[in-house]
Amino acid sequence: MKTKRRIFLLTSIAAGFSVAVACLSGPVLAQGKPGAKGKGKPQRVTRVVVDMVRKEPMRQTVPVLGRFVARRSGPVAARAAGAIGEFHVDVGDRVKEGDLISVLMKERLQWQHNLKRAEVSFYAAQVRTKKRQIKLLQQELDRLRSLRKSPAFSQARLEDKLQQVSVAESGVSEADAKLRMANANLKLTGISLHDAEIRAPYGGVISKRHAEVGAYVGIGAPVVTIIDDQTMEIEADVPALRTLGLTPNTIVSAVLENKTRIDAAVRAIIPEENPRTRTRAVRFIPAFGGETAVIAANQSVTLQLPSGLERDVITVHKDAVVTKKGRRVVFIADHKRAQMRPVTLGEATGSRFSVINGLKPGNLVVIRGNERLRPGAPLAFELPPGAAGIDNAAPDSKKPAGKPTAEPAG
């Protein structure tokens, strides 16, 4: 009886130990192929995450500090001489094109304009008088010519009258020239009277007042300074070598001081190089997207400029690269089995490495679970997005081509 109880206890302990081992074992067990060495011995299938090697354009960028500049900015000059009578704007005010900024004292300019108008009337009267004198002389000349067959006819008087008519015609031309001069002076005084009202040549913000009410300004003297903050551009001093990757309309990324990211297009590359810094000025047109209100002249901005021409490269995820005995290798999912492949890597681009040698586009590489992976180990994984219908065998593998079905990840 005691012997039977001992046998029963031993059998229960063994069964419980087997169940515990089965519950604690994580990897899925797979049966070996019939006829292979170790017939019937289960193999561990490692669940992994794979990613596809792909060919994509690569363009590295370098940060360059730039600044915002206004395309239209500068002092508004007086176009007529006189004392300032009144100001209609102050520093910080926004004006539109044609808005009144300041007015000069017009009284002197108005009377000068009236004087020139009187001169025009005077010379116009002189022209009319000269023309009537010619008409009178012409009548006398006609009477003398009618007396040619009369004994009272005098050839000398006829010739004198002809000369008097010629002199009168010259007097008309002289009076007419003086009239045109008077009209020109009238126009000039009219322009000066009009220019006594100083208006904004373009829209913007008043940044400075150079004079006050009562100050006398001459022609060309600055009155106010306007900054057009609605037509901002970005100017950056770019190293000459970096301008090779810039052409008109090239889109680059720009980061403002508040971390806002905007796009900017190359407008022009100034063909003048600074010999000290070996840089050239490049102008960019930013796409603000309605954020012009926060932009100021000379505000700093960081531009991400391409370091060279764009080219297509083969890239692999950084997590796929592991180090084995001092070499950089990746594991390829080749017919649901791990195949180790040494690789030669190039520059990094984001979360990926460019591949110089060792991989081809379409290879599936292990990016999770590859730290302790061994060559030839069975794999279970899900195909990454965009890899549907792609054979998970390496394109250059010597194994028979097939289209295995990937194990669903649990």
C-alpha positions as CSV (number, residue, x, y, z in Angstrom):
1,M,0.0,0.0,0.0
2,K,2.8,2.4,0.9
3,T,4.6,1.5,-2.3
4,K,1.5,2.4,-4.4
5,R,1.2,5.8,-2.7
6,R,4.9,6.6,-3.3
7,I,4.5,5.7,-7.0
8,F,1.4,7.9,-7.2
9,L,3.2,10.9,-5.6
10,L,6.2,10.5,-7.8
11,T,4.0,10.3,-10.9
12,S,2.0,13.5,-9.9
13,I,5.2,15.5,-9.2
14,A,6.6,14.6,-12.6
15,A,3.4,15.5,-14.4
16,G,3.3,18.9,-12.5
17,F,6.9,19.6,-13.3
18,S,6.2,19.0,-17.0
19,V,3.2,21.3,-17.0
20,A,5.3,24.1,-15.3
21,V,8.1,23.7,-17.9
22,A,5.5,24.0,-20.7
23,C,3.9,27.1,-19.2
24,L,7.2,28.9,-18.5
25,S,8.8,28.2,-21.9
26,G,8.2,31.4,-24.1
27,P,9.4,30.5,-27.6
28,V,7.2,28.5,-29.8
29,L,8.6,25.0,-30.5
30,A,8.8,23.8,-34.1
31,Q,9.4,20.2,-35.2
32,G,12.5,19.5,-37.2
33,K,12.3,18.2,-40.8
34,P,11.8,14.5,-41.2
35,G,15.0,12.7,-41.9
36,A,17.2,15.5,-40.6
37,K,19.8,15.0,-37.9
38,G,18.1,15.0,-34.5
39,K,14.9,13.6,-35.9
40,G,11.9,14.8,-34.0
41,K,13.8,17.3,-31.8
42,P,11.9,20.6,-31.4
43,Q,13.5,23.9,-32.4
44,R,12.8,27.3,-30.9
45,V,11.1,29.8,-33.2
46,T,12.1,33.4,-32.3
47,R,9.5,36.1,-32.7
48,V,11.1,39.2,-34.2
49,V,10.2,42.5,-35.9
50,V,11.5,43.1,-39.4
51,D,11.9,46.1,-41.6
52,M,12.5,46.4,-45.3
53,V,15.7,47.7,-46.9
54,R,14.7,50.5,-49.3
55,K,16.1,52.8,-51.9
56,E,15.2,56.5,-51.2
57,P,16.5,60.0,-52.0
58,M,19.0,61.3,-49.5
59,R,19.7,64.9,-48.9
60,Q,21.7,65.9,-45.8
61,T,21.2,69.4,-44.4
62,V,23.3,71.8,-42.4
63,P,22.0,74.6,-40.2
64,V,22.8,78.2,-41.4
65,L,21.8,81.3,-39.4
66,G,19.8,83.8,-41.3
67,R,17.8,87.0,-40.6
68,F,14.6,88.6,-41.8
69,V,14.9,91.7,-44.0
70,A,12.2,93.9,-45.4
71,R,12.2,94.3,-49.2
72,R,11.0,97.8,-48.8
73,S,12.3,99.9,-45.9
74,G,13.8,103.3,-45.5
75,P,13.2,107.0,-44.9
76,V,10.4,108.9,-46.6
77,A,11.8,112.2,-47.9
78,A,10.2,115.6,-48.3
79,R,9.7,116.5,-52.0
80,A,9.1,120.2,-51.2
81,A,10.9,122.7,-49.0
82,G,9.1,124.2,-46.1
83,A,8.3,124.1,-42.4
84,I,6.3,121.1,-41.1
85,G,2.8,122.2,-40.1
86,E,1.4,119.0,-38.7
87,F,2.0,115.3,-38.3
88,H,-0.7,112.6,-38.8
89,V,1.3,109.6,-37.6
90,D,3.5,108.5,-34.7
91,V,6.1,105.9,-34.2
92,G,4.5,102.4,-34.3
93,D,1.5,103.4,-36.4
94,R,0.7,101.3,-39.4
95,V,0.0,103.1,-42.6
96,K,-1.3,102.1,-46.0
97,E,0.0,103.2,-49.4
98,G,-1.2,106.8,-49.9
99,D,-2.0,107.6,-46.3
100,L,-1.2,111.1,-45.2
101,I,1.9,111.3,-43.0
102,S,2.7,115.0,-42.6
103,V,1.7,118.4,-44.1
104,L,4.0,121.4,-44.7
105,M,2.9,124.9,-44.2
106,K,1.2,125.7,-47.5
107,E,0.7,129.5,-47.3
108,R,4.0,130.5,-49.0
109,L,3.6,127.7,-51.6
110,Q,0.0,128.7,-52.3
111,W,0.9,132.3,-53.0
112,Q,3.9,131.3,-55.2
113,H,1.4,129.2,-57.2
114,N,-1.0,132.2,-57.5
115,L,1.9,134.4,-58.7
116,K,2.8,132.0,-61.4
117,R,-0.8,131.8,-62.5
118,A,-0.9,135.6,-62.8
119,E,2.3,135.5,-64.9
120,V,0.6,133.0,-67.2
121,S,-2.3,135.3,-67.7
122,F,0.1,138.3,-68.3
123,Y,2.0,136.5,-71.1
124,A,-1.1,135.1,-72.6
125,A,-2.4,138.7,-72.9
126,Q,0.9,139.7,-74.5
127,V,0.5,137.0,-77.1
128,R,-2.9,138.2,-78.0
129,T,-1.7,141.8,-78.2
130,K,1.2,140.8,-80.6
131,K,-1.2,139.0,-82.8
132,R,-3.5,142.0,-83.1
133,Q,-0.6,144.2,-83.9
134,I,0.3,141.9,-86.7
135,K,-3.3,142.0,-88.0
136,L,-3.1,145.8,-87.9
137,L,0.2,145.9,-89.9
138,Q,-1.2,143.4,-92.3
139,Q,-4.1,145.7,-93.1
140,E,-1.8,148.7,-93.7
141,L,0.3,146.4,-96.0
142,D,-2.7,145.4,-98.0
143,R,-3.6,149.1,-98.5
144,L,-0.1,149.9,-99.8
145,R,-0.2,147.1,-102.2
146,S,-3.6,148.3,-103.5
147,L,-1.9,151.6,-104.4
148,R,0.7,150.1,-106.7
149,K,-0.8,151.8,-109.9
150,S,-1.5,155.1,-108.1
151,P,0.9,158.1,-108.3
152,A,0.7,158.1,-104.5
153,F,2.4,154.6,-104.2
154,S,5.7,154.5,-102.5
155,Q,7.9,151.4,-102.8
156,A,10.0,152.4,-99.7
157,R,6.9,152.6,-97.5
158,L,5.9,149.1,-98.8
159,E,9.2,147.6,-97.9
160,D,9.2,149.3,-94.5
161,K,5.8,147.9,-93.8
162,L,6.9,144.4,-94.7
163,Q,9.7,144.6,-92.2
164,Q,7.4,145.8,-89.5
165,V,5.1,142.8,-90.1
166,S,8.2,140.5,-89.8
167,V,9.2,142.1,-86.5
168,A,5.7,141.8,-85.2
169,E,5.6,138.1,-86.0
170,S,8.9,137.6,-84.2
171,G,7.4,139.4,-81.2
172,V,4.5,136.9,-81.2
173,S,7.0,134.0,-81.1
174,E,8.8,135.6,-78.2
175,A,5.6,136.2,-76.2
176,D,4.5,132.7,-76.9
177,A,7.8,131.3,-75.5
178,K,7.4,133.4,-72.4
179,L,3.9,132.0,-72.0
180,R,5.2,128.5,-72.2
181,M,7.8,129.3,-69.5
182,A,5.1,130.7,-67.3
183,N,3.0,127.6,-67.7
184,A,6.0,125.4,-66.7
185,N,6.6,127.5,-63.6
186,L,2.9,127.2,-62.8
187,K,3.1,123.4,-63.1
188,L,6.2,123.4,-60.8
189,T,4.6,125.4,-58.1
190,G,1.5,123.2,-58.4
191,I,3.7,120.1,-57.8
192,S,5.3,121.8,-54.8
193,L,1.9,122.6,-53.4
194,H,0.8,119.0,-53.9
195,D,4.0,117.7,-52.4
196,A,3.4,119.7,-49.3
197,E,1.3,116.7,-48.3
198,I,3.7,113.9,-47.5
199,R,2.1,110.6,-48.1
200,A,3.2,107.0,-47.6
201,P,4.7,105.5,-50.8
202,Y,3.9,102.0,-49.5
203,G,2.3,100.3,-46.6
204,G,4.2,99.5,-43.4
205,V,4.9,100.6,-39.9
206,I,6.4,103.9,-38.9
207,S,9.7,103.1,-37.1
208,K,11.1,106.6,-36.7
209,R,10.3,110.3,-37.0
210,H,13.2,112.5,-38.1
211,A,11.5,115.8,-37.6
212,E,8.8,117.5,-35.5
213,V,6.2,120.2,-36.1
214,G,7.8,123.5,-36.9
215,A,11.0,122.1,-38.2
216,Y,12.1,123.3,-41.6
217,V,12.9,120.5,-44.1
218,G,14.5,120.9,-47.5
219,I,13.9,118.8,-50.6
220,G,15.2,115.3,-49.9
221,A,15.3,115.6,-46.1
222,P,14.0,112.5,-44.3
223,V,10.7,112.9,-42.4
224,V,9.8,109.4,-41.2
225,T,11.1,105.8,-41.7
226,I,8.8,103.1,-42.8
227,I,9.3,99.3,-42.6
228,D,7.1,97.1,-44.8
229,D,6.7,94.1,-42.6
230,Q,4.3,92.4,-45.0
231,T,7.0,91.6,-47.7
232,M,9.7,90.1,-45.5
233,E,12.5,88.0,-46.9
234,I,15.2,85.8,-45.4
235,E,18.8,86.7,-46.1
236,A,21.6,84.3,-45.1
237,D,25.3,84.3,-45.7
238,V,25.8,80.8,-47.1
239,P,29.3,79.1,-47.5
240,A,30.2,79.1,-51.2
241,L,30.4,75.3,-51.3
242,R,26.8,75.0,-49.9
243,T,25.3,77.1,-52.7
244,L,25.9,74.3,-55.2
245,G,22.8,72.6,-53.9
246,L,20.7,75.7,-54.1
247,T,18.9,76.8,-57.2
248,P,16.0,79.2,-57.6
249,N,12.7,77.9,-56.2
250,T,14.5,75.3,-54.1
251,I,12.4,74.7,-51.0
252,V,14.2,74.6,-47.6
253,S,13.1,74.4,-44.0
254,A,13.4,77.3,-41.6
255,V,12.9,77.3,-37.9
256,L,11.9,80.5,-36.0
257,E,13.0,81.3,-32.5
258,N,9.7,80.1,-31.1
259,K,10.4,76.7,-32.8
260,T,7.8,77.3,-35.5
261,R,8.8,75.6,-38.7
262,I,8.1,77.2,-42.0
263,D,9.1,76.6,-45.6
264,A,11.2,79.1,-47.7
265,A,12.0,79.1,-51.4
266,V,15.3,80.4,-52.8
267,R,14.7,83.6,-54.7
268,A,18.2,84.6,-55.7
269,I,21.8,83.9,-55.0
270,I,23.8,87.2,-55.0
271,P,26.9,86.7,-57.2
272,E,29.3,88.4,-54.8
273,E,31.5,86.5,-52.4
274,N,32.9,87.8,-49.1
275,P,36.6,87.0,-49.3
276,R,37.0,87.0,-45.5
277,T,34.2,84.5,-44.7
278,R,33.9,82.9,-48.2
279,T,30.2,83.2,-48.1
280,R,27.5,84.5,-50.5
281,A,24.3,86.2,-49.7
282,V,21.2,84.2,-50.6
283,R,17.6,85.5,-50.5
284,F,14.7,83.3,-49.6
285,I,10.9,83.9,-49.8
286,P,9.3,82.5,-46.7
287,A,5.8,81.0,-46.6
288,F,4.5,82.4,-43.4
289,G,1.0,80.9,-43.5
290,G,-0.6,83.9,-41.8
291,E,2.2,84.5,-39.2
292,T,3.6,87.7,-40.5
293,A,2.4,89.6,-37.4
294,V,5.1,88.1,-35.3
295,I,8.0,88.7,-37.7
296,A,10.3,91.6,-37.3
297,A,13.2,93.0,-39.4
298,N,16.6,91.4,-38.4
299,Q,14.9,88.6,-36.5
300,S,17.0,85.5,-36.5
301,V,16.0,82.3,-38.2
302,T,17.8,78.9,-38.7
303,L,17.8,77.5,-42.2
304,Q,18.3,73.8,-42.9
305,L,20.2,73.9,-46.2
306,P,21.2,70.9,-48.2
307,S,24.9,70.0,-47.9
308,G,25.0,68.8,-51.5
309,L,23.0,67.5,-54.4
310,E,20.2,65.0,-53.8
311,R,21.0,61.4,-54.6
312,D,19.3,58.0,-54.3
313,V,20.8,55.6,-51.7
314,I,20.0,52.3,-50.1
315,T,19.1,52.6,-46.5
316,V,18.6,50.3,-43.5
317,H,17.1,50.9,-40.1
318,K,19.6,51.7,-37.4
319,D,18.2,49.1,-35.1
320,A,19.0,46.4,-37.6
321,V,22.8,46.9,-37.2
322,V,24.5,44.9,-34.5
323,T,28.2,44.4,-33.8
324,K,29.6,40.8,-33.9
325,K,33.3,40.3,-33.3
326,G,34.1,43.9,-34.2
327,R,32.1,43.8,-37.4
328,R,28.8,45.5,-38.3
329,V,26.3,42.9,-39.4
330,V,22.5,42.6,-39.9
331,F,20.2,39.6,-39.8
332,I,18.2,39.0,-42.9
333,A,14.9,37.1,-42.8
334,D,15.7,34.5,-45.5
335,H,12.8,32.0,-45.9
336,K,11.8,32.5,-42.2
337,R,15.4,31.8,-41.1
338,A,18.0,34.3,-39.9
339,Q,20.9,34.9,-42.2
340,M,23.8,37.0,-40.9
341,R,25.2,39.5,-43.4
342,P,28.1,41.9,-42.9
343,V,27.5,45.4,-44.2
344,T,29.4,48.6,-45.0
345,L,27.6,51.6,-43.8
346,G,27.7,55.2,-45.0
347,E,26.2,58.4,-43.6
348,A,23.2,58.5,-41.3
349,T,19.9,60.1,-42.4
350,G,17.3,60.3,-39.7
351,S,16.7,56.9,-38.1
352,R,18.4,55.0,-40.9
353,F,21.9,54.3,-42.3
354,S,22.9,54.5,-45.9
355,V,24.3,51.2,-47.1
356,I,27.4,51.1,-49.3
357,N,27.7,47.3,-49.6
358,G,26.0,44.2,-48.3
359,L,22.3,44.7,-48.8
360,K,19.8,45.2,-51.7
361,P,16.4,47.0,-51.8
362,G,13.7,44.6,-50.7
363,N,15.7,42.6,-48.1
364,L,13.8,42.1,-44.9
365,V,16.1,42.8,-41.9
366,V,15.5,42.0,-38.2
367,I,15.2,45.2,-36.1
368,R,13.8,43.7,-32.8
369,G,15.1,40.5,-31.2
370,N,18.4,40.4,-33.1
371,E,20.7,40.9,-30.1
372,R,21.1,37.2,-29.4
373,L,20.0,35.8,-32.7
374,R,22.0,33.0,-34.3
375,P,22.4,32.3,-38.0
376,G,19.9,29.8,-39.2
377,A,17.4,30.3,-36.3
378,P,13.7,30.0,-37.3
379,L,11.8,33.2,-37.3
380,A,8.2,34.3,-36.9
381,F,7.2,37.9,-37.9
382,E,4.7,40.1,-39.6
383,L,5.5,41.8,-42.9
384,P,6.1,45.5,-42.5
385,P,3.8,48.0,-44.3
386,G,4.5,48.2,-47.9
387,A,6.2,44.8,-48.0
388,A,3.0,42.8,-49.0
389,G,3.8,40.5,-51.9
390,I,7.5,40.8,-51.4
391,D,9.5,37.5,-51.0
392,N,11.2,37.5,-47.7
393,A,14.2,35.7,-49.1
394,A,17.3,37.7,-49.9
395,P,17.4,38.5,-53.6
396,D,20.9,37.1,-53.9
397,S,20.2,34.0,-51.8
398,K,21.2,30.7,-53.3
399,K,18.3,28.8,-51.7
400,P,15.4,27.7,-53.8
401,A,13.0,30.6,-54.5
402,G,9.7,30.4,-52.7
403,K,7.1,32.5,-51.2
404,P,6.7,31.4,-47.6
405,T,4.0,32.6,-45.4
406,A,5.2,34.6,-42.4
407,E,4.2,33.4,-39.0
408,P,1.6,35.8,-37.4
409,A,3.0,37.6,-34.4
410,G,1.3,36.6,-31.2
